């Protein structure tokens, strides 16, 4: 099974903020697959499905931690342990200040890069060796980073983010099928 985790903050006041891009990707993928976030496991909303490929089916769980960004790792660790999913089965989707708005990067491992949600996951699981799908939200040097990530996108950036979410749900099947290098070659170059 693959554990696909979108990072974000729970609650209606955060729904439209830049920090919730990970949730947006999962919502779009769930809608495409006709899945609903009806289950709650631990401190996370979840939905289970099967991706059908020519090589067979891949079971997956979509997860939206409800512990706020800085404590996301706890939910991830609990689910990895409960379902006995190896770290190689974790796909983490989140926003990235260091990428231009709408840019996508896939990485196999790495540092948290200042992202506290990613730092929480690394701390809880004891490793940085998991797949990441990062979506650029840009930054504004005139605005404190904490305030910036908790604000909505400007109108001019909404189309770029919408396209990034669409690209993300197109590439997610490659990650589910363990075609990470192929996904990196196709999407990191754009």
Kinemage of the C-alpha trace (Angstrom):
@kinemage 1
@onewidth
@group {chain A} dominant
@subgroup {mainchain}
@vectorlist {calphas} color= white
{ca unk a 1} P 0.000 0.000 0.000
{ca unk a 2} L 1.060 3.586 -0.672
{ca unk a 3} L 0.395 6.339 1.844
{ca unk a 4} L -0.201 9.611 -0.021
{ca unk a 5} L -0.129 12.483 2.461
{ca unk a 6} L -1.084 16.045 1.621
{ca unk a 7} L 0.090 18.621 4.121
{ca unk a 8} L -2.148 21.462 5.239
{ca unk a 9} L -3.968 22.947 8.183
{ca unk a 10} L -7.451 21.854 9.264
{ca unk a 11} L -10.381 24.216 9.511
{ca unk a 12} L -12.299 26.534 7.200
{ca unk a 13} L -10.098 29.543 8.008
{ca unk a 14} L -7.150 27.798 6.293
{ca unk a 15} L -8.902 26.223 3.294
{ca unk a 16} L -7.825 28.864 0.764
{ca unk a 17} L -4.313 29.470 2.108
{ca unk a 18} L -1.089 28.657 0.280
{ca unk a 19} L -0.067 26.215 3.004
{ca unk a 20} L -3.003 23.962 2.063
{ca unk a 21} L -1.904 23.132 -1.485
{ca unk a 22} L -1.195 19.549 -0.390
{ca unk a 23} L -4.834 19.174 0.667
{ca unk a 24} L -5.972 20.647 -2.680
{ca unk a 25} L -4.067 18.005 -4.647
{ca unk a 26} L -5.584 15.192 -2.587
{ca unk a 27} L -9.075 16.666 -2.923
{ca unk a 28} L -8.672 16.883 -6.721
{ca unk a 29} L -7.275 13.338 -6.981
{ca unk a 30} L -10.032 11.968 -4.726
{ca unk a 31} L -12.659 13.673 -6.879
{ca unk a 32} L -11.089 12.287 -10.062
{ca unk a 33} L -11.073 8.769 -8.548
{ca unk a 34} L -14.587 9.206 -7.090
{ca unk a 35} L -13.371 8.799 -3.535
{ca unk a 36} L -14.504 10.618 -0.411
{ca unk a 37} L -12.659 11.510 2.762
{ca unk a 38} L -15.138 9.699 4.939
{ca unk a 39} L -12.785 7.871 7.234
{ca unk a 40} L -10.798 9.192 10.142
{ca unk a 41} L -7.762 7.249 11.267
{ca unk a 42} L -6.002 8.694 14.253
{ca unk a 43} L -5.606 12.416 13.730
{ca unk a 44} L -6.200 12.359 9.967
{ca unk a 45} L -8.959 12.285 7.384
{ca unk a 46} L -8.435 9.435 4.972
{ca unk a 47} L -9.748 7.746 1.886
{ca unk a 48} L -8.709 4.426 0.353
{ca unk a 49} L -8.586 3.383 -3.260
{ca unk a 50} L -6.903 1.186 -5.821
{ca unk a 51} L -4.986 2.540 -8.800
{ca unk a 52} L -5.414 0.179 -11.751
{ca unk a 53} L -2.410 -0.088 -14.045
{ca unk a 54} L -1.392 -2.594 -16.744
{ca unk a 55} L 0.888 -4.233 -14.162
{ca unk a 56} L -1.933 -4.667 -11.643
{ca unk a 57} L -3.587 -2.742 -8.847
{ca unk a 58} L -1.871 -0.497 -6.318
{ca unk a 59} L -3.688 0.035 -3.022
{ca unk a 60} L -3.353 3.556 -1.694
{ca unk a 61} L -4.605 5.717 1.116
{ca unk a 62} L -5.017 9.472 0.771
{ca unk a 63} L -4.359 11.238 4.072
{ca unk a 64} L -4.964 14.789 5.281
{ca unk a 65} L -3.478 15.198 8.782
{ca unk a 66} L -5.718 17.215 11.097
{ca unk a 67} L -2.981 18.059 13.598
{ca unk a 68} L -1.881 21.376 12.048
{ca unk a 69} L 1.170 21.607 9.877
{ca unk a 70} L 3.904 21.577 12.528
{ca unk a 71} L 2.660 18.278 13.980
{ca unk a 72} L 1.841 16.422 10.755
{ca unk a 73} L 4.507 13.807 11.380
{ca unk a 74} L 2.625 12.186 14.222
{ca unk a 75} L -0.318 11.271 11.962
{ca unk a 76} L 2.034 9.978 9.279
{ca unk a 77} L 3.997 7.777 11.687
{ca unk a 78} L 0.859 6.316 13.261
{ca unk a 79} L -0.531 5.314 9.857
{ca unk a 80} L 2.772 3.935 8.571
{ca unk a 81} L 3.045 1.819 11.724
{ca unk a 82} L -0.593 0.706 11.789
{ca unk a 83} L -0.645 -0.427 8.160
{ca unk a 84} L 2.985 -1.627 8.214
{ca unk a 85} L 3.852 0.528 5.208
{ca unk a 86} L 7.581 0.896 4.547
{ca unk a 87} L 8.952 4.410 4.183
{ca unk a 88} L 9.390 3.722 0.466
{ca unk a 89} L 5.572 3.711 0.292
{ca unk a 90} L 5.218 7.289 1.576
{ca unk a 91} L 4.447 10.115 -0.862
{ca unk a 92} L 4.349 13.569 0.751
{ca unk a 93} L 2.704 16.489 -1.091
{ca unk a 94} L 3.257 20.047 0.114
{ca unk a 95} L 3.875 23.704 -0.693
{ca unk a 96} L 7.371 25.099 -1.287
{ca unk a 97} L 8.356 28.748 -0.794
{ca unk a 98} L 11.576 28.307 -2.771
{ca unk a 99} L 9.852 27.333 -6.013
{ca unk a 100} L 8.132 29.833 -8.278
{ca unk a 101} L 4.344 29.796 -8.128
{ca unk a 102} L 3.025 26.734 -9.918
{ca unk a 103} L 6.363 24.957 -10.402
{ca unk a 104} L 6.498 21.280 -9.443
{ca unk a 105} L 9.456 19.291 -8.119
{ca unk a 106} L 9.646 15.629 -7.267
{ca unk a 107} L 12.403 14.426 -4.957
{ca unk a 108} L 13.282 11.034 -3.529
{ca unk a 109} L 14.674 12.455 -0.277
{ca unk a 110} L 16.222 15.560 1.217
{ca unk a 111} L 16.118 18.109 3.975
{ca unk a 112} L 12.939 19.839 5.125
{ca unk a 113} L 14.110 23.064 3.463
{ca unk a 114} L 12.608 25.143 6.267
{ca unk a 115} L 9.159 23.513 5.938
{ca unk a 116} L 7.993 22.671 9.439
{ca unk a 117} L 5.470 20.070 8.300
{ca unk a 118} L 8.187 18.159 6.455
{ca unk a 119} L 10.519 18.559 9.453
{ca unk a 120} L 7.810 17.044 11.662
{ca unk a 121} L 7.456 14.046 9.337
{ca unk a 122} L 11.229 13.494 9.217
{ca unk a 123} L 11.487 13.725 12.995
{ca unk a 124} L 8.623 11.293 13.604
{ca unk a 125} L 9.592 8.671 11.013
{ca unk a 126} L 13.333 8.982 11.698
{ca unk a 127} L 14.363 9.366 8.067
{ca unk a 128} L 14.236 11.737 5.114
{ca unk a 129} L 14.067 8.904 2.554
{ca unk a 130} L 10.565 9.272 1.161
{ca unk a 131} L 9.089 10.687 -2.034
{ca unk a 132} L 8.119 14.349 -2.069
{ca unk a 133} L 5.917 16.219 -4.498
{ca unk a 134} L 6.578 19.909 -3.939
{ca unk a 135} L 4.382 22.649 -5.392
{ca unk a 136} L 5.829 26.116 -5.662
{ca unk a 137} L 3.992 28.951 -3.961
{ca unk a 138} L 6.732 31.565 -4.452
{ca unk a 139} L 7.523 34.107 -1.794
{ca unk a 140} L 7.317 37.814 -1.194
{ca unk a 141} L 10.350 39.284 0.616
{ca unk a 142} L 8.150 42.089 1.961
{ca unk a 143} L 5.951 39.625 3.884
{ca unk a 144} L 6.979 37.375 6.776
{ca unk a 145} L 7.038 33.752 5.575
{ca unk a 146} L 4.577 32.600 8.273
{ca unk a 147} L 2.073 35.261 7.223
{ca unk a 148} L 2.669 34.576 3.529
{ca unk a 149} L 1.930 30.827 3.680
{ca unk a 150} L -1.256 31.486 5.664
{ca unk a 151} L -2.634 33.929 3.094
{ca unk a 152} L -4.607 33.161 -0.069
{ca unk a 153} L -3.076 33.339 -3.546
{ca unk a 154} L -3.282 36.553 -5.498
{ca unk a 155} L -5.711 36.436 -8.390
{ca unk a 156} L -2.782 36.492 -10.845
{ca unk a 157} L -1.373 33.261 -9.324
{ca unk a 158} L -4.586 31.250 -9.041
{ca unk a 159} L -4.416 29.965 -12.629
{ca unk a 160} L -0.805 28.798 -12.150
{ca unk a 161} L -1.720 26.935 -8.973
{ca unk a 162} L -4.766 25.386 -10.596
{ca unk a 163} L -2.540 24.074 -13.410
{ca unk a 164} L -0.006 22.772 -10.851
{ca unk a 165} L -2.773 20.859 -9.065
{ca unk a 166} L -3.897 19.415 -12.432
{ca unk a 167} L -0.304 18.399 -13.252
{ca unk a 168} L 0.065 16.849 -9.816
{ca unk a 169} L -2.944 14.588 -10.233
{ca unk a 170} L -1.638 13.560 -13.665
{ca unk a 171} L 1.762 12.608 -12.242
{ca unk a 172} L 0.523 10.950 -9.052
{ca unk a 173} L -0.193 7.649 -10.855
{ca unk a 174} L 3.486 7.476 -11.881
{ca unk a 175} L 4.465 7.786 -8.220
{ca unk a 176} L 1.917 5.154 -7.217
{ca unk a 177} L 3.427 2.817 -9.822
{ca unk a 178} L 6.990 3.448 -8.510
{ca unk a 179} L 7.943 5.295 -11.693
{ca unk a 180} L 9.589 8.103 -9.741
{ca unk a 181} L 12.461 8.671 -12.181
{ca unk a 182} L 10.012 8.867 -15.085
{ca unk a 183} L 7.897 11.386 -13.146
{ca unk a 184} L 10.997 13.448 -12.331
{ca unk a 185} L 12.132 13.434 -15.968
{ca unk a 186} L 8.711 14.517 -17.229
{ca unk a 187} L 7.665 17.031 -14.618
{ca unk a 188} L 10.801 18.480 -12.992
{ca unk a 189} L 11.853 19.939 -16.350
{ca unk a 190} L 8.662 21.973 -16.814
